[in-house]
Amino acid sequence: MDRVRVGARPKARTPVAMPPRTATISIVIPTQRRTPGLARAARSVLRQTGVDHVARELVIADNDQVPSARPTAELLAAEAAFPVIYVHEPRSGVANARNAALGAARGALVAFLDDDQEAPAGWLAALLDVQARFDADAVFGPVQARVPAGVVEHRVYFEHFFSHLGPAEAGLKVGHTACGNSLVRRAALPDRHRPFSELRNQTGGEDDLLYGGMRAAGARFAWSPAACLFEDPLPERLSLNYTIARAFAYGHGPTVHCASSSPPDWLGVARWMAIGLTQALAFGLVAAGKWLVRAEDRALALDRAARGLGKVLWWGPFHIQFYGRTASQESSRPASHGLGGRKRNARVPV
């Protein structure tokens, strides 16, 4: 793994009175062969307002086999008023990429966004405000999907699937814990440099496993409704082939959590499998009926059925690889599973 500080060229500005720097914030973007998305996400980080009193750095973790994102990182460093650190992690996998970034990051707080997301100017300030108000170990914010206007069929479903919203008020009630759009206190991580499980490199869910462990250990989570990110789903992900497969994989979550506990919670496994079987049968029948009449919300019922089935068929042979494909694998089949946080939709229940 290579890590290089590609530097920062401070912009000329008129000196103004500013409060002392209070902390160092590392903003992490993992990426894999998506330089246009990386540039858009990173430039939105460079445009943040209300945080000039906070020492910041941007860490770009390139998970390509070759350092394809380095030229983009160098361009971004020339524009930045704070350090840009480039990390090349050739070992494929979403957990590897996140861990490599944390190994290079120096911040007491770490903010995450993905290379298919864009942050409005007040995003980071909103996360920091809620973290300070609630003394939170982790803060999460909403994500609003931007589905292209040309996508008509199943449009509402796709908007729901790739978005995750939550309460209108800031507080300690958190409905989801996806890594994309989060701020974490480094001291609260079980391992400050490699907290993401490499067992989840190909399947995703490394963030669920981490945050579930933090919550069980008593970590304090908070919600920041003002810290909203926009997400632009890749065109190849805007298909039922992708979203229903992801829904099936999301269904694995509660059953796998029980099975991987120490000691394993087999009663919990049986309970979730029974719940999943009920959901799969009930929503499967609903989906079949809705498909017959071409109901607009038919994909949502199919999604619910797939999540239920995932709770039942949760062990090894039914795991689907969503991350970690090499460039040659990408070229040999449609690229539908790039690197990014595990997307969960709070409005589509498990």
ZAMARGU-4260 file (C-alpha; in steps of 0.2 Angstrom, whole numbers, plus 5000, padded with zeros to 4 digits):
<rodrens>
0) 5000/5000/5000 | 5007/5017/4995 | 5002/5033/5004 | 5008/5050/4997 | 5004/5067/5003
5) 5001/5076/4987 | 5001/5092/4996 | 4990/5108/4997 | 4993/5125/4989 | 4985/5138/5001
10) 4975/5150/4991 | 4979/5169/4993 | 4967/5177/5005 | 4965/5192/5015 | 4970/5189/5033
15) 4955/5189/5045 | 4952/5185/5063 | 4948/5167/5066 | 4946/5156/5081 | 4960/5144/5085
20) 4960/5127/5076 | 4950/5115/5088 | 4953/5098/5080 | 4959/5089/5064 | 4945/5082/5053
25) 4950/5069/5041 | 4937/5067/5026 | 4939/5050/5018 | 4933/5046/5000 | 4937/5028/4994
30) 4936/5026/4975 | 4939/5013/4962 | 4940/5018/4943 | 4927/5032/4945 | 4938/5048/4942
35) 4924/5059/4937 | 4913/5055/4952 | 4929/5056/4963 | 4932/5074/4957 | 4914/5079/4960
40) 4914/5072/4977 | 4931/5079/4982 | 4927/5097/4975 | 4911/5097/4985 | 4923/5094/5001
45) 4934/5108/4996 | 4919/5120/4995 | 4913/5117/5013 | 4908/5133/5023 | 4908/5137/5041
50) 4923/5126/5045 | 4937/5137/5042 | 4942/5137/5061 | 4944/5118/5060 | 4960/5109/5053
55) 4955/5098/5039 | 4963/5085/5027 | 4956/5075/5013 | 4961/5057/5011 | 4958/5048/4994
60) 4959/5029/4995 | 4962/5022/4977 | 4957/5004/4977 | 4962/5001/4959 | 4976/4988/4955
65) 4985/5003/4946 | 4985/5020/4954 | 4973/5027/4942 | 4966/5040/4954 | 4983/5048/4957
70) 4982/5061/4943 | 4965/5067/4949 | 4971/5068/4967 | 4986/5079/4961 | 4974/5091/4952
75) 4963/5092/4968 | 4978/5095/4979 | 4983/5110/4968 | 4965/5117/4971 | 4964/5113/4990
80) 4968/5125/5004 | 4972/5110/5016 | 4982/5094/5014 | 4976/5080/5002 | 4983/5063/5005
85) 4983/5050/4992 | 4983/5031/4997 | 4985/5017/4984 | 4978/5001/4991 | 4979/4988/4977
90) 4971/4974/4987 | 4953/4974/4981 | 4939/4976/4993 | 4929/4990/5001 | 4935/4986/5019
95) 4953/4986/5013 | 4950/5003/5005 | 4942/5011/5020 | 4956/5004/5032 | 4970/5010/5021
100) 4962/5028/5022 | 4961/5027/5041 | 4979/5021/5042 | 4984/5037/5033 | 4972/5049/5041
105) 4977/5059/5056 | 4960/5066/5062 | 4952/5064/5079 | 4936/5064/5069 | 4934/5055/5052
110) 4920/5060/5040 | 4916/5047/5026 | 4907/5050/5009 | 4908/5040/4993 | 4913/5044/4976
115) 4896/5044/4969 | 4890/5057/4982 | 4891/5076/4982 | 4890/5087/4998 | 4882/5104/4999
120) 4892/5118/5006 | 4886/5116/5024 | 4887/5097/5026 | 4903/5095/5037 | 4898/5110/5048
125) 4881/5101/5051 | 4889/5085/5056 | 4901/5094/5068 | 4888/5104/5076 | 4877/5088/5080
130) 4893/5079/5086 | 4897/5093/5098 | 4879/5095/5104 | 4876/5077/5108 | 4894/5072/5112
135) 4892/5058/5099 | 4904/5045/5095 | 4896/5044/5077 | 4884/5055/5068 | 4874/5050/5052
140) 4865/5061/5040 | 4852/5058/5026 | 4856/5054/5008 | 4845/5060/4994 | 4846/5050/4977
145) 4846/5060/4961 | 4839/5048/4948 | 4841/5055/4930 | 4826/5062/4922 | 4827/5049/4908
150) 4823/5034/4920 | 4804/5032/4920 | 4800/5014/4924 | 4802/5011/4943 | 4808/5028/4946
155) 4800/5031/4963 | 4807/5014/4969 | 4824/5018/4963 | 4823/5035/4972 | 4818/5026/4988
160) 4831/5012/4986 | 4846/5024/4984 | 4840/5037/4997 | 4840/5036/5015 | 4831/5049/5025
165) 4827/5050/5044 | 4819/5061/5057 | 4817/5080/5054 | 4825/5084/5070 | 4843/5082/5076
170) 4844/5069/5090 | 4850/5052/5097 | 4837/5043/5087 | 4846/5035/5072 | 4837/5024/5059
175) 4852/5019/5049 | 4871/5017/5051 | 4878/5017/5033 | 4896/5023/5031 | 4893/5035/5017
180) 4888/5052/5026 | 4895/5048/5043 | 4906/5056/5055 | 4915/5045/5068 | 4926/5049/5083
185) 4942/5039/5080 | 4944/5035/5099 | 4927/5026/5099 | 4933/5014/5085 | 4937/4996/5091
190) 4953/4997/5081 | 4958/5015/5076 | 4968/5009/5060 | 4959/4994/5053 | 4941/4994/5061
195) 4932/4987/5045 | 4931/4968/5044 | 4941/4962/5029 | 4929/4947/5029 | 4916/4959/5021
200) 4927/4965/5007 | 4917/4957/4993 | 4900/4956/5000 | 4899/4973/5009 | 4891/4976/5026
205) 4908/4980/5034 | 4900/4996/5040 | 4885/4987/5048 | 4897/4976/5057 | 4907/4990/5064
210) 4893/5001/5069 | 4884/4986/5077 | 4899/4982/5087 | 4901/5000/5092 | 4883/5002/5097
215) 4884/4985/5108 | 4899/4993/5116 | 4889/5008/5121 | 4894/5021/5108 | 4883/5036/5107
220) 4875/5039/5090 | 4867/5055/5084 | 4857/5060/5068 | 4860/5076/5059 | 4846/5080/5046
225) 4854/5096/5040 | 4870/5085/5034 | 4862/5079/5018 | 4872/5072/5004 | 4866/5069/4986
230) 4870/5053/4978 | 4870/5050/4959 | 4868/5031/4956 | 4878/5023/4942 | 4867/5021/4927
235) 4871/5002/4927 | 4864/5001/4945 | 4847/5008/4940 | 4840/4991/4936 | 4830/4978/4946
240) 4844/4965/4943 | 4855/4976/4954 | 4843/4982/4967 | 4834/4966/4970 | 4851/4957/4972
245) 4856/4970/4985 | 4839/4969/4994 | 4842/4950/4995 | 4860/4954/5002 | 4853/4967/5014
250) 4841/4953/5021 | 4856/4943/5027 | 4860/4956/5040 | 4850/4952/5055 | 4853/4933/5053
255) 4871/4934/5050 | 4873/4946/5065 | 4865/4932/5076 | 4876/4918/5068 | 4892/4928/5070
260) 4889/4933/5088 | 4901/4925/5101 | 4894/4913/5106 | 4882/4912/5091 | 4864/4916/5094
265) 4855/4901/5086 | 4839/4906/5093 | 4840/4923/5085 | 4845/4914/5069 | 4829/4903/5069
270) 4818/4918/5074 | 4825/4929/5059 | 4824/4914/5047 | 4805/4912/5052 | 4802/4931/5050
275) 4811/4930/5033 | 4801/4915/5027 | 4785/4924/5032 | 4790/4940/5023 | 4796/4931/5007
280) 4779/4921/5005 | 4768/4936/5010 | 4777/4949/4999 | 4780/4937/4985 | 4762/4934/4983
285) 4759/4953/4984 | 4772/4956/4971 | 4765/4943/4959 | 4748/4951/4960 | 4755/4968/4958
290) 4765/4962/4943 | 4750/4955/4935 | 4741/4972/4935 | 4757/4982/4932 | 4755/4992/4948
295) 4767/5006/4949 | 4774/5000/4966 | 4777/4982/4961 | 4795/4983/4963 | 4794/4988/4981
300) 4784/4972/4985 | 4797/4962/4976 | 4811/4971/4986 | 4802/4966/5002 | 4801/4948/4997
305) 4819/4948/4992 | 4824/4955/5009 | 4814/4941/5017 | 4822/4928/5007 | 4839/4934/5011
310) 4835/4931/5030 | 4832/4913/5026 | 4846/4910/5014 | 4860/4919/5023 | 4875/4907/5023
315) 4890/4906/5012 | 4884/4899/4995 | 4871/4913/4995 | 4883/4927/4998 | 4884/4939/4982
320) 4900/4948/4978 | 4897/4966/4976 | 4914/4973/4978 | 4932/4970/4974 | 4932/4965/4956
325) 4948/4968/4947 | 4949/4978/4931 | 4949/4963/4920 | 4934/4956/4929 | 4925/4973/4926
330) 4929/4973/4907 | 4922/4955/4905 | 4905/4959/4912 | 4894/4974/4915 | 4901/4984/4929
335) 4887/4985/4941 | 4896/4984/4958 | 4909/4998/4960 | 4917/5003/4976 | 4907/5013/4989
340) 4897/5012/5005 | 4884/5000/5008 | 4868/5009/5003 | 4853/5006/5014 | 4836/5014/5012
345) 4828/5018/5028 | 4811/5019/5020 | 4812/5001/5014 | 4811/4991/5030 | 4820/4975/5032
</rodrens>
